[in-house]
Amino acid sequence: MSDEPSSRIDKPWGCFVILEETKATKVKSLIVNPGHRLSLQTHEHRDEHWVIVRGVARVTLGDVTTDYHYGDHVYVRRGTRHRIACTGPEPVEIIEIQTGNSFHEEDIVRYSDDYHRADKVV
């Protein structure tokens, strides 16, 4: 991303940019840096649809971990434990479309986290 909009949020694993937000949806661009991963988490109020647009995303859904590549789609139903990791040499970029009744960052329950932000002990 060459332009850095003011909606960029830096995270320990990379960053995200909010591209669009309405009452019905929120659209983000997620960048996961090599060697990093998001927390193992669930959401109560939203589903997520991911499209991989760069790199290889190692995705955990429930108890299954799969590598996804450019153009692949992943659907994460609310309540499903999930995680995105970047194990390759280049960052992973994902377009995330959230649907549901709440898109607040507080709708994240973390079960495991490399950055010591976990809410639950598994």
N, CA, C and O atoms as a GROMACS GRO file, in nm:
protein
  488
    1MET      N    1   0.083  -0.118   0.000
    1MET     CA    2   0.000   0.000   0.000
    1MET      C    3   0.087   0.124   0.000
    1MET      O    4   0.161   0.149   0.095
    2SER      N    5   0.078   0.201  -0.105
    2SER     CA    6   0.162   0.320  -0.112
    2SER      C    7   0.102   0.436  -0.034
    2SER      O    8   0.176   0.510   0.032
    3ASP      N    9  -0.028   0.454  -0.040
    3ASP     CA   10  -0.092   0.561   0.037
    3ASP      C   11  -0.126   0.508   0.175
    3ASP      O   12  -0.168   0.394   0.190
    4GLU      N   13  -0.108   0.592   0.276
    4GLU     CA   14  -0.134   0.551   0.414
    4GLU      C   15  -0.254   0.630   0.465
    4GLU      O   16  -0.236   0.736   0.524
    5PRO      N   17  -0.377   0.580   0.443
    5PRO     CA   18  -0.494   0.653   0.490
    5PRO      C   19  -0.496   0.663   0.642
    5PRO      O   20  -0.430   0.586   0.711
    6SER      N   21  -0.572   0.759   0.692
    6SER     CA   22  -0.577   0.781   0.837
    6SER      C   23  -0.646   0.667   0.910
    6SER      O   24  -0.637   0.659   1.032
    7SER      N   25  -0.714   0.578   0.837
    7SER     CA   26  -0.783   0.467   0.902
    7SER      C   27  -0.692   0.346   0.922
    7SER      O   28  -0.739   0.239   0.960
    8ARG      N   29  -0.562   0.361   0.897
    8ARG     CA   30  -0.467   0.251   0.919
    8ARG      C   31  -0.448   0.231   1.069
    8ARG      O   32  -0.424   0.326   1.144
    9ILE      N   33  -0.460   0.104   1.112
    9ILE     CA   34  -0.440   0.067   1.251
    9ILE      C   35  -0.323  -0.031   1.255
    9ILE      O   36  -0.331  -0.140   1.198
   10ASP      N   37  -0.215   0.007   1.323
   10ASP     CA   38  -0.100  -0.081   1.337
   10ASP      C   39  -0.125  -0.182   1.449
   10ASP      O   40  -0.180  -0.149   1.554
   11LYS      N   41  -0.085  -0.305   1.424
   11LYS     CA   42  -0.098  -0.415   1.519
   11LYS      C   43   0.038  -0.483   1.531
   11LYS      O   44   0.125  -0.462   1.446
   12PRO      N   45   0.060  -0.564   1.635
   12PRO     CA   46   0.189  -0.631   1.648
   12PRO      C   47   0.218  -0.729   1.533
   12PRO      O   48   0.334  -0.759   1.506
   13TRP      N   49   0.114  -0.778   1.467
   13TRP     CA   50   0.130  -0.874   1.358
   13TRP      C   51   0.136  -0.807   1.221
   13TRP      O   52   0.169  -0.873   1.122
   14GLY      N   53   0.106  -0.677   1.213
   14GLY     CA   54   0.102  -0.605   1.085
   14GLY      C   55   0.013  -0.483   1.098
   14GLY      O   56   0.037  -0.398   1.184
   15CYS      N   57  -0.090  -0.474   1.013
   15CYS     CA   58  -0.183  -0.361   1.022
   15CYS      C   59  -0.311  -0.394   0.948
   15CYS      O   60  -0.319  -0.493   0.876
   16PHE      N   61  -0.411  -0.308   0.968
   16PHE     CA   62  -0.529  -0.314   0.884
   16PHE      C   63  -0.573  -0.172   0.852
   16PHE      O   64  -0.545  -0.078   0.925
   17VAL      N   65  -0.644  -0.161   0.739
   17VAL     CA   66  -0.700  -0.034   0.694
   17VAL      C   67  -0.848  -0.056   0.673
   17VAL      O   68  -0.887  -0.150   0.603
   18ILE      N   69  -0.930   0.028   0.730
   18ILE     CA   70  -1.074   0.021   0.708
   18ILE      C   71  -1.103   0.088   0.575
   18ILE      O   72  -1.079   0.208   0.558
   19LEU      N   73  -1.155   0.011   0.480
   19LEU     CA   74  -1.183   0.062   0.347
   19LEU      C   75  -1.325   0.118   0.337
   19LEU      O   76  -1.348   0.214   0.264
   20GLU      N   77  -1.418   0.057   0.409
   20GLU     CA   78  -1.559   0.098   0.404
   20GLU      C   79  -1.628   0.048   0.529
   20GLU      O   80  -1.597  -0.061   0.579
   21GLU      N   81  -1.723   0.125   0.580
   21GLU     CA   82  -1.801   0.082   0.694
   21GLU      C   83  -1.941   0.139   0.682
   21GLU      O   84  -1.960   0.259   0.667
   22THR      N   85  -2.041   0.049   0.689
   22THR     CA   86  -2.182   0.088   0.688
   22THR      C   87  -2.249   0.018   0.805
   22THR      O   88  -2.183  -0.051   0.883
   23LYS      N   89  -2.379   0.034   0.818
   23LYS     CA   90  -2.452  -0.038   0.924
   23LYS      C   91  -2.453  -0.188   0.899
   23LYS      O   92  -2.463  -0.266   0.994
   24ALA      N   93  -2.442  -0.229   0.773
   24ALA     CA   94  -2.454  -0.371   0.737
   24ALA      C   95  -2.321  -0.442   0.717
   24ALA      O   96  -2.315  -0.564   0.730
   25THR      N   97  -2.213  -0.367   0.686
   25THR     CA   98  -2.086  -0.431   0.656
   25THR      C   99  -1.968  -0.344   0.700
   25THR      O  100  -1.982  -0.223   0.720
   26LYS      N  101  -1.853  -0.409   0.713
   26LYS     CA  102  -1.726  -0.339   0.732
   26LYS      C  103  -1.626  -0.411   0.642
   26LYS      O  104  -1.620  -0.534   0.642
   27VAL      N  105  -1.548  -0.335   0.566
   27VAL     CA  106  -1.450  -0.393   0.474
   27VAL      C  107  -1.312  -0.343   0.515
   27VAL      O  108  -1.290  -0.223   0.532
   28LYS      N  109  -1.218  -0.437   0.531
   28LYS     CA  110  -1.082  -0.404   0.572
   28LYS      C  111  -0.982  -0.468   0.476
   28LYS      O  112  -1.010  -0.568   0.411
   29SER      N  113  -0.865  -0.407   0.469
   29SER     CA  114  -0.747  -0.469   0.410
   29SER      C  115  -0.655  -0.505   0.525
   29SER      O  116  -0.613  -0.417   0.600
   30LEU      N  117  -0.623  -0.633   0.539
   30LEU     CA  118  -0.533  -0.680   0.645
   30LEU      C  119  -0.397  -0.712   0.585
   30LEU      O  120  -0.389  -0.775   0.479
   31ILE      N  121  -0.291  -0.669   0.651
   31ILE     CA  122  -0.155  -0.706   0.612
   31ILE      C  123  -0.093  -0.780   0.730
   31ILE      O  124  -0.082  -0.725   0.839
   32VAL      N  125  -0.053  -0.906   0.708
   32VAL     CA  126   0.012  -0.986   0.811
   32VAL      C  127   0.158  -1.002   0.768
   32VAL      O  128   0.186  -1.056   0.661
   33ASN      N  129   0.248  -0.957   0.852
   33ASN     CA  130   0.391  -0.961   0.820
   33ASN      C  131   0.449  -1.102   0.833
   33ASN      O  132   0.399  -1.182   0.911
   34PRO      N  133   0.555  -1.132   0.755
   34PRO     CA  134   0.618  -1.265   0.763
   34PRO      C  135   0.658  -1.300   0.907
   34PRO      O  136   0.714  -1.218   0.980
   35GLY      N  137   0.628  -1.424   0.944
   35GLY     CA  138   0.662  -1.473   1.077
   35GLY      C  139   0.563  -1.434   1.185
   35GLY      O  140   0.586  -1.462   1.303
   36HIS      N  141   0.453  -1.370   1.149
   36HIS     CA  142   0.354  -1.325   1.247
   36HIS      C  143   0.219  -1.390   1.221
   36HIS      O  144   0.193  -1.445   1.114
   37ARG      N  145   0.134  -1.383   1.324
   37ARG     CA  146  -0.002  -1.436   1.311
   37ARG      C  147  -0.094  -1.362   1.407
   37ARG      O  148  -0.051  -1.307   1.508
   38LEU      N  149  -0.220  -1.362   1.372
   38LEU     CA  150  -0.323  -1.305   1.458
   38LEU      C  151  -0.352  -1.402   1.571
   38LEU      O  152  -0.308  -1.517   1.568
   39SER      N  153  -0.426  -1.356   1.669
   39SER     CA  154  -0.465  -1.445   1.778
   39SER      C  155  -0.562  -1.551   1.728
   39SER      O  156  -0.631  -1.531   1.628
   40LEU      N  157  -0.568  -1.663   1.799
   40LEU     CA  158  -0.673  -1.762   1.778
   40LEU      C  159  -0.796  -1.702   1.844
   40LEU      O  160  -0.796  -1.679   1.965
   41GLN      N  161  -0.902  -1.677   1.766
   41GLN     CA  162  -1.012  -1.596   1.817
   41GLN      C  163  -1.146  -1.640   1.762
   41GLN      O  164  -1.155  -1.719   1.669
   42THR      N  165  -1.251  -1.585   1.823
   42THR     CA  166  -1.387  -1.600   1.772
   42THR      C  167  -1.454  -1.463   1.778
   42THR      O  168  -1.406  -1.369   1.842
   43HIS      N  169  -1.568  -1.455   1.709
   43HIS     CA  170  -1.654  -1.337   1.714
   43HIS      C  171  -1.795  -1.383   1.743
   43HIS      O  172  -1.839  -1.486   1.693
   44GLU      N  173  -1.866  -1.308   1.823
   44GLU     CA  174  -2.005  -1.341   1.857
   44GLU      C  175  -2.103  -1.272   1.763
   44GLU      O  176  -2.211  -1.326   1.738
   45HIS      N  177  -2.068  -1.156   1.712
   45HIS     CA  178  -2.165  -1.073   1.641
   45HIS      C  179  -2.141  -1.058   1.492
   45HIS      O  180  -2.216  -0.988   1.424
   46ARG      N  181  -2.037  -1.123   1.437
   46ARG     CA  182  -2.010  -1.105   1.295
   46ARG      C  183  -1.952  -1.230   1.231
   46ARG      O  184  -1.887  -1.312   1.296
   47ASP      N  185  -1.978  -1.241   1.100
   47ASP     CA  186  -1.915  -1.340   1.014
   47ASP      C  187  -1.811  -1.264   0.932
   47ASP      O  188  -1.820  -1.143   0.916
   48GLU      N  189  -1.712  -1.337   0.880
   48GLU     CA  190  -1.609  -1.274   0.798
   48GLU      C  191  -1.588  -1.356   0.670
   48GLU      O  192  -1.588  -1.479   0.672
   49HIS      N  193  -1.570  -1.284   0.560
   49HIS     CA  194  -1.538  -1.345   0.432
   49HIS      C  195  -1.405  -1.285   0.389
   49HIS      O  196  -1.393  -1.163   0.374
   50TRP      N  197  -1.305  -1.370   0.368
   50TRP     CA  198  -1.171  -1.325   0.332
   50TRP      C  199  -1.140  -1.362   0.188
   50TRP      O  200  -1.177  -1.470   0.141
   51VAL      N  201  -1.071  -1.272   0.119
   51VAL     CA  202  -1.016  -1.301  -0.013
   51VAL      C  203  -0.866  -1.273  -0.004
   51VAL      O  204  -0.825  -1.164   0.034
   52ILE      N  205  -0.787  -1.374  -0.039
   52ILE     CA  206  -0.641  -1.360  -0.035
   52ILE      C  207  -0.599  -1.284  -0.161
   52ILE      O  208  -0.630  -1.327  -0.272
   53VAL      N  209  -0.528  -1.172  -0.144
   53VAL     CA  210  -0.487  -1.093  -0.260
   53VAL      C  211  -0.335  -1.085  -0.276
   53VAL      O  212  -0.286  -1.036  -0.378
   54ARG      N  213  -0.260  -1.133  -0.177
   54ARG     CA  214  -0.114  -1.137  -0.190
   54ARG      C  215  -0.058  -1.233  -0.086
   54ARG      O  216  -0.107  -1.239   0.027
   55GLY      N  217   0.043  -1.308  -0.124
   55GLY     CA  218   0.110  -1.398  -0.031
   55GLY      C  219   0.034  -1.528  -0.008
   55GLY      O  220  -0.065  -1.557  -0.076
   56VAL      N  221   0.082  -1.604   0.089
   56VAL     CA  222   0.018  -1.730   0.128
   56VAL      C  223  -0.028  -1.716   0.272
   56VAL      O  224   0.052  -1.690   0.362
   57ALA      N  225  -0.158  -1.735   0.293
   57ALA     CA  226  -0.216  -1.725   0.427
   57ALA      C  227  -0.234  -1.864   0.484
   57ALA      O  228  -0.302  -1.947   0.424
   58ARG      N  229  -0.176  -1.890   0.597
   58ARG     CA  230  -0.200  -2.015   0.669
   58ARG      C  231  -0.317  -1.987   0.763
   58ARG      O  232  -0.304  -1.911   0.859
   59VAL      N  233  -0.430  -2.049   0.735
   59VAL     CA  234  -0.554  -2.020   0.805
   59VAL      C  235  -0.596  -2.140   0.888
   59VAL      O  236  -0.600  -2.253   0.840
   60THR      N  237  -0.627  -2.113   1.014
   60THR     CA  238  -0.684  -2.214   1.102
   60THR      C  239  -0.832  -2.183   1.118
   60THR      O  240  -0.870  -2.072   1.157
   61LEU      N  241  -0.916  -2.282   1.088
   61LEU     CA  242  -1.060  -2.275   1.110
   61LEU      C  243  -1.098  -2.396   1.194
   61LEU      O  244  -1.089  -2.510   1.147
   62GLY      N  245  -1.141  -2.372   1.316
   62GLY     CA  246  -1.167  -2.484   1.406
   62GLY      C  247  -1.038  -2.559   1.431
   62GLY      O  248  -0.941  -2.501   1.478
   63ASP      N  249  -1.037  -2.688   1.400
   63ASP     CA  250  -0.919  -2.772   1.422
   63ASP      C  251  -0.840  -2.798   1.294
   63ASP      O  252  -0.747  -2.879   1.294
   64VAL      N  253  -0.874  -2.731   1.184
   64VAL     CA  254  -0.810  -2.755   1.054
   64VAL      C  255  -0.728  -2.634   1.014
   64VAL      O  256  -0.776  -2.521   1.019
   65THR      N  257  -0.603  -2.658   0.972
   65THR     CA  258  -0.516  -2.551   0.922
   65THR      C  259  -0.482  -2.579   0.776
   65THR      O  260  -0.440  -2.689   0.741
   66THR      N  261  -0.502  -2.476   0.690
   66THR     CA  262  -0.484  -2.490   0.546
   66THR      C  263  -0.414  -2.366   0.492
   66THR      O  264  -0.437  -2.255   0.541
   67ASP      N  265  -0.330  -2.384   0.391
   67ASP     CA  266  -0.268  -2.270   0.322
   67ASP      C  267  -0.359  -2.225   0.208
   67ASP      O  268  -0.409  -2.306   0.130
   68TYR      N  269  -0.380  -2.093   0.200
   68TYR     CA  270  -0.461  -2.032   0.096
   68TYR      C  271  -0.374  -1.936   0.016
   68TYR      O  272  -0.286  -1.871   0.072
   69HIS      N  273  -0.401  -1.926  -0.115
   69HIS     CA  274  -0.321  -1.847  -0.207
   69HIS      C  275  -0.405  -1.740  -0.275
   69HIS      O  276  -0.526  -1.729  -0.253
   70TYR      N  277  -0.339  -1.661  -0.359
   70TYR     CA  278  -0.405  -1.553  -0.432
   70TYR      C  279  -0.538  -1.599  -0.494
   70TYR      O  280  -0.543  -1.700  -0.564
   71GLY      N  281  -0.643  -1.523  -0.467
   71GLY     CA  282  -0.774  -1.552  -0.524
   71GLY      C  283  -0.859  -1.648  -0.443
   71GLY      O  284  -0.979  -1.661  -0.471
   72ASP      N  285  -0.802  -1.716  -0.344
   72ASP     CA  286  -0.880  -1.808  -0.262
   72ASP      C  287  -0.970  -1.730  -0.168
   72ASP      O  288  -0.939  -1.618  -0.126
   73HIS      N  289  -1.083  -1.791  -0.136
   73HIS     CA  290  -1.182  -1.733  -0.047
   73HIS      C  291  -1.195  -1.819   0.078
   73HIS      O  292  -1.186  -1.942   0.071
   74VAL      N  293  -1.216  -1.755   0.192
   74VAL     CA  294  -1.236  -1.825   0.319
   74VAL      C  295  -1.356  -1.761   0.387
   74VAL      O  296  -1.363  -1.638   0.400
   75TYR      N  297  -1.451  -1.843   0.431
   75TYR     CA  298  -1.567  -1.792   0.504
   75TYR      C  299  -1.556  -1.835   0.649
   75TYR      O  300  -1.539  -1.953   0.679
   76VAL      N  301  -1.565  -1.738   0.740
   76VAL     CA  302  -1.554  -1.764   0.883
   76VAL      C  303  -1.688  -1.729   0.948
   76VAL      O  304  -1.724  -1.612   0.959
   77ARG      N  305  -1.761  -1.832   0.989
   77ARG     CA  306  -1.890  -1.811   1.053
   77ARG      C  307  -1.868  -1.770   1.199
   77ARG      O  308  -1.778  -1.823   1.265
   78ARG      N  309  -1.948  -1.677   1.248
   78ARG     CA  310  -1.934  -1.632   1.388
   78ARG      C  311  -1.934  -1.754   1.482
   78ARG      O  312  -2.006  -1.851   1.460
   79GLY      N  313  -1.852  -1.745   1.585
   79GLY     CA  314  -1.839  -1.856   1.680
   79GLY      C  315  -1.731  -1.957   1.643
   79GLY      O  316  -1.697  -2.043   1.724
   80THR      N  317  -1.675  -1.949   1.522
   80THR     CA  318  -1.571  -2.042   1.477
   80THR      C  319  -1.434  -1.988   1.519
   80THR      O  320  -1.401  -1.873   1.491
   81ARG      N  321  -1.355  -2.072   1.585
   81ARG     CA  322  -1.218  -2.031   1.619
   81ARG      C  323  -1.137  -2.022   1.491
   81ARG      O  324  -1.141  -2.112   1.406
   82HIS      N  325  -1.064  -1.912   1.477
   82HIS     CA  326  -0.989  -1.890   1.354
   82HIS      C  327  -0.863  -1.809   1.381
   82HIS      O  328  -0.850  -1.740   1.482
   83ARG      N  329  -0.771  -1.820   1.285
   83ARG     CA  330  -0.643  -1.749   1.295
   83ARG      C  331  -0.584  -1.739   1.155
   83ARG      O  332  -0.601  -1.829   1.072
   84ILE      N  333  -0.514  -1.628   1.129
   84ILE     CA  334  -0.439  -1.610   1.004
   84ILE      C  335  -0.292  -1.599   1.042
   84ILE      O  336  -0.257  -1.528   1.136
   85ALA      N  337  -0.205  -1.670   0.968
   85ALA     CA  338  -0.061  -1.662   0.989
   85ALA      C  339   0.008  -1.639   0.855
   85ALA      O  340  -0.040  -1.681   0.750
   86CYS      N  341   0.122  -1.572   0.861
   86CYS     CA  342   0.207  -1.552   0.744
   86CYS      C  343   0.336  -1.629   0.768
   86CYS      O  344   0.422  -1.586   0.845
   87THR      N  345   0.349  -1.742   0.701
   87THR     CA  346   0.468  -1.826   0.720
   87THR      C  347   0.567  -1.811   0.605
   87THR      O  348   0.678  -1.865   0.611
   88GLY      N  349   0.528  -1.738   0.500
   88GLY     CA  350   0.614  -1.721   0.384
   88GLY      C  351   0.703  -1.598   0.395
   88GLY      O  352   0.700  -1.528   0.496
   89PRO      N  353   0.781  -1.571   0.291
   89PRO     CA  354   0.877  -1.461   0.293
   89PRO      C  355   0.816  -1.324   0.264
   89PRO      O  356   0.879  -1.222   0.291
   90GLU      N  357   0.695  -1.320   0.209
   90GLU     CA  358   0.632  -1.192   0.180
   90GLU      C  359   0.505  -1.175   0.264
   90GLU      O  360   0.444  -1.274   0.304
   91PRO      N  361   0.466  -1.049   0.291
   91PRO     CA  362   0.345  -1.027   0.369
   91PRO      C  363   0.223  -1.089   0.302
   91PRO      O  364   0.218  -1.105   0.180
   92VAL      N  365   0.125  -1.123   0.383
   92VAL     CA  366  -0.006  -1.169   0.335
   92VAL      C  367  -0.099  -1.049   0.338
   92VAL      O  368  -0.106  -0.976   0.437
   93GLU      N  369  -0.172  -1.030   0.228
   93GLU     CA  370  -0.275  -0.927   0.225
   93GLU      C  371  -0.409  -0.994   0.200
   93GLU      O  372  -0.424  -1.076   0.110
   94ILE      N  373  -0.506  -0.958   0.282
   94ILE     CA  374  -0.640  -1.016   0.276
   94ILE      C  375  -0.742  -0.903   0.275
   94ILE      O  376  -0.730  -0.808   0.352
   95ILE      N  377  -0.841  -0.914   0.187
   95ILE     CA  378  -0.956  -0.825   0.195
   95ILE      C  379  -1.060  -0.898   0.278
   95ILE      O  380  -1.100  -1.010   0.246
   96GLU      N  381  -1.104  -0.834   0.385
   96GLU     CA  382  -1.198  -0.893   0.480
   96GLU      C  383  -1.330  -0.818   0.473
   96GLU      O  384  -1.334  -0.696   0.488
   97ILE      N  385  -1.438  -0.892   0.450
   97ILE     CA  386  -1.571  -0.834   0.451
   97ILE      C  387  -1.644  -0.890   0.572
   97ILE      O  388  -1.665  -1.011   0.582
   98GLN      N  389  -1.682  -0.802   0.662
   98GLN     CA  390  -1.755  -0.843   0.783
   98GLN      C  391  -1.904  -0.816   0.762
   98GLN      O  392  -1.943  -0.711   0.712
   99THR      N  393  -1.987  -0.914   0.801
   99THR     CA  394  -2.132  -0.895   0.801
   99THR      C  395  -2.184  -0.939   0.938
   99THR      O  396  -2.128  -1.030   0.999
  100GLY      N  397  -2.288  -0.874   0.984
  100GLY     CA  398  -2.343  -0.909   1.114
  100GLY      C  399  -2.410  -0.789   1.177
  100GLY      O  400  -2.454  -0.698   1.107
  101ASN      N  401  -2.418  -0.790   1.311
  101ASN     CA  402  -2.487  -0.680   1.378
  101ASN      C  403  -2.396  -0.595   1.464
  101ASN      O  404  -2.444  -0.503   1.531
  102SER      N  405  -2.264  -0.622   1.464
  102SER     CA  406  -2.168  -0.538   1.535
  102SER      C  407  -2.030  -0.562   1.477
  102SER      O  408  -1.990  -0.676   1.454
  103PHE      N  409  -1.957  -0.452   1.454
  103PHE     CA  410  -1.824  -0.463   1.394
  103PHE      C  411  -1.716  -0.405   1.483
  103PHE      O  412  -1.605  -0.377   1.436
  104HIS      N  413  -1.745  -0.387   1.610
  104HIS     CA  414  -1.648  -0.331   1.703
  104HIS      C  415  -1.534  -0.430   1.727
  104HIS      O  416  -1.553  -0.551   1.726
  105GLU      N  417  -1.414  -0.375   1.748
  105GLU     CA  418  -1.298  -0.460   1.777
  105GLU      C  419  -1.316  -0.536   1.909
  105GLU      O  420  -1.249  -0.637   1.932
  106GLU      N  421  -1.405  -0.489   1.994
  106GLU     CA  422  -1.431  -0.558   2.122
  106GLU      C  423  -1.503  -0.691   2.100
  106GLU      O  424  -1.515  -0.770   2.194
  107ASP      N  425  -1.550  -0.718   1.978
  107ASP     CA  426  -1.615  -0.847   1.948
  107ASP      C  427  -1.511  -0.954   1.915
  107ASP      O  428  -1.536  -1.040   1.831
  108ILE      N  429  -1.396  -0.947   1.979
  108ILE     CA  430  -1.292  -1.048   1.962
  108ILE      C  431  -1.270  -1.117   2.096
  108ILE      O  432  -1.238  -1.053   2.195
  109VAL      N  433  -1.288  -1.249   2.097
  109VAL     CA  434  -1.250  -1.329   2.213
  109VAL      C  435  -1.124  -1.404   2.173
  109VAL      O  436  -1.127  -1.485   2.080
  110ARG      N  437  -1.015  -1.376   2.242
  110ARG     CA  438  -0.886  -1.439   2.210
  110ARG      C  439  -0.863  -1.560   2.299
  110ARG      O  440  -0.877  -1.553   2.421
  111TYR      N  441  -0.827  -1.674   2.236
  111TYR     CA  442  -0.800  -1.797   2.310
  111TYR      C  443  -0.650  -1.823   2.324
  111TYR      O  444  -0.606  -1.886   2.419
  112SER      N  445  -0.574  -1.774   2.228
  112SER     CA  446  -0.430  -1.790   2.227
  112SER      C  447  -0.373  -1.673   2.149
  112SER      O  448  -0.430  -1.633   2.047
  113ASP      N  449  -0.260  -1.617   2.197
  113ASP     CA  450  -0.208  -1.498   2.131
  113ASP      C  451  -0.057  -1.487   2.155
  113ASP      O  452  -0.011  -1.498   2.268
  114ASP      N  453   0.018  -1.466   2.047
  114ASP     CA  454   0.163  -1.454   2.057
  114ASP      C  455   0.206  -1.324   2.126
  114ASP      O  456   0.322  -1.310   2.166
  115TYR      N  457   0.113  -1.230   2.140
  115TYR     CA  458   0.146  -1.098   2.194
  115TYR      C  459   0.082  -1.076   2.332
  115TYR      O  460   0.068  -0.962   2.376
  116HIS      N  461   0.045  -1.186   2.398
  116HIS     CA  462  -0.004  -1.185   2.536
  116HIS      C  463  -0.132  -1.105   2.554
  116HIS      O  464  -0.148  -1.033   2.652
  117ARG      N  465  -0.225  -1.118   2.457
  117ARG     CA  466  -0.353  -1.050   2.465
  117ARG      C  467  -0.469  -1.146   2.483
  117ARG      O  468  -0.585  -1.106   2.467
  118ALA      N  469  -0.442  -1.273   2.516
  118ALA     CA  470  -0.548  -1.375   2.523
  118ALA      C  471  -0.641  -1.349   2.640
  118ALA      O  472  -0.600  -1.309   2.749
  119ASP      N  473  -0.772  -1.375   2.614
  119ASP     CA  474  -0.876  -1.359   2.715
  119ASP      C  475  -0.904  -1.489   2.789
  119ASP      O  476  -0.938  -1.486   2.908
  120LYS      N  477  -0.892  -1.600   2.721
  120LYS     CA  478  -0.931  -1.730   2.774
  120LYS      C  479  -0.808  -1.821   2.788
  120LYS      O  480  -0.712  -1.808   2.712
  121VAL      N  481  -0.814  -1.911   2.882
  121VAL     CA  482  -0.713  -2.015   2.893
  121VAL      C  483  -0.771  -2.141   2.831
  121VAL      O  484  -0.878  -2.186   2.872
  122VAL      N  485  -0.702  -2.196   2.732
  122VAL     CA  486  -0.754  -2.314   2.661
  122VAL      C  487  -0.686  -2.438   2.713
  122VAL      O  488  -0.715  -2.548   2.666
   0.00000   0.00000   0.00000
